[in-house]
Amino acid sequence: STFDVIVVGGGPGGSAAAGYHSMAGSRVLLLEKAEWPRDKICGDAVGGKSLSHVAELGVKPMIEQTPHFRVDSIVFSSSDGSEVRVMLPEESFNRLEAGYALPRMQFDYMMFKQATDLVIDNGGAVVQNFSVTDVNVEERPSGPAITGVTGHIGPKKDGLIMSFNAPLTIGAAGYNCPVSKKITESVFNEPFRDDEHFCGGYREYWTGVGGCEGDTGPIEIHFIDEVNPGYFWIFPVGENVVNVGVGMVISEQRKQQGMRSSLKKMQKWITSESERFSHRFKDAKMVGGTGKGWQLPFGSPRSTPPSFQPRRGAMAGAMCVGDSASLVDPFTGEGIGNALVSAKLTSKYFDRDKHADGFPADQAAEYMEALWEELGNELSNSYRLQGLVKRKRLMSWFVRRASKKPKIGEILTEMIASKEAQGQLYSKWFLFKTIVLP
């Protein structure tokens, strides 16, 4: 029942963390609440930031051998109907490094399967159908430390109760992660949830959507009045299947009335009545049972954080990754890339020999500082861009200019892919010479 590392959650972030720590020589226990393969609600796009980690973990060849959609461009549109299609760099596309879109049931299963192989090969274990009921905390002279988890395998009533211990526990169980809640609310009495920095999402799979034929082409992001701040998306995922969804900041959604108070109702209106989009769904069919909602904890900076940005995500004995660490991009809603970045970073701060008696608090603090150093500028700029979307006239003007000036279109794409480009967006001279000058 004792391991070097316990990973709670077998999604991309948890699978990557389990893989990286196993590759570093640690004996890992990977715990997953569901049984694979399982669905996960998401936009299904796997961007360039993710692909280096996917390749490093040995998953990229598996993606190439399964049905998927190759993303060669991104279509942006604004509330007045202005639209621009921006091609991704041809060199990256030809090297298979531009991006993919495929159902999370496929992608997550491949990540989990590869992690399972890496974990088992290094003497670890993988347990599915395990629900964490408590995150164990021990009071030590140096302060509180997480020492492991307790939970049950199978149904709550007649499941087998088990406890596991490790010097390091990694929280990777998503937006409601028990490890993250224990760190923030229970141990440090800090807020776990802030609706100003949470997004609600709703997704459906459709077949036969107009303009989504083939296995190569664009993904679409539409900034529309009905979903602001947020967007409506159309992401083909291969074999004539399309991921269609809406996402909106929860604090803003709760201010809405009528149809706009429900993401599901908004999506139904967009696909069946909207002048801009309903014609594309005229001959399409929704795949039964695929309409599902979920929540995304944004990595946007808090104006008065009680400790670390965007929130406390580590302590003695534990580190959190991905959604569990509130690292979702507040502009794009993309979370897989930052989950994989944070997963790899945890392996750099844990040493199974040095930390055999427990992962220390000072290393936890260094991890949180390094994580914000790595992602903070990008997440902060994305939060500003979220504010740009609220200013509908400015966003419409920006998209119109982009349709006439290719350089601006390139900026739009790079805003999603590059933190350097996001930083340039806030240089007044750069904006003036790029957007205003001929």
Secondary structure, DSSP 8 states (H G I E B T S, - for coil): -B-SEEEE--SHHHHHHHHHHHHTT--EEEE-SS-SS----S--EEEHHHHHHHHHTT-HHHHHTS--EEEEEEEEE-TTS-EEEEE--HHHHHTT-SEEE--HHHHHHHHHHHHHHHHHHTT-EEESSEEEEEEEEEEETTEEEEEEEEEEES-TTT-EEEEEE-SEEEE-SGGG-HHHHIIIIIIS---S--GGGEEEEEEEEEES-TT--SSEEEEEEE--TTSSSEEEEEEEEETTEEEEEEEEEHHHHTT--GGGG-HHHHHHHHHHT-TTTGGGGTT-EE-TT--EEEEEEB----SS-SSSSSS--EETTEEE-GGGGT-B-TTT---HHHHHHHHHHHHHH--TTTTTT---HHHHHHHHHHHHHHHHHHHHHHHHHHHHHH-HHHHHHHHHHHHH-HHHHHHHHHHHH-HHHHHHTT-HHHHIIIII--
